[in-house]
């Protein structure tokens, strides 16, 4: 098992992977349509996108948490 202290990094890794997979797939489909080289092109764009998405999520997540904390009502 992975120690709990690595949870935020693992969350960012998985979230950025899934989101970049979806966005690159849609973008690749719109640009190239489905042909014989689509899957290879998609994987290449996904990996490139993930390379940028993971650090972006790591940097943006704390800011997003602070913004959400300011705009939601406190319970109690």
Buried (B, 14 or more C-beta within 10 A) or exposed (E): EEEEEEEBEEEBBEBBBEBBBEBBBEBBEEEEEEEEEBEEBBBEBBEEBBEEBBEEBBEEBEEEEEEEEEEEEEEE
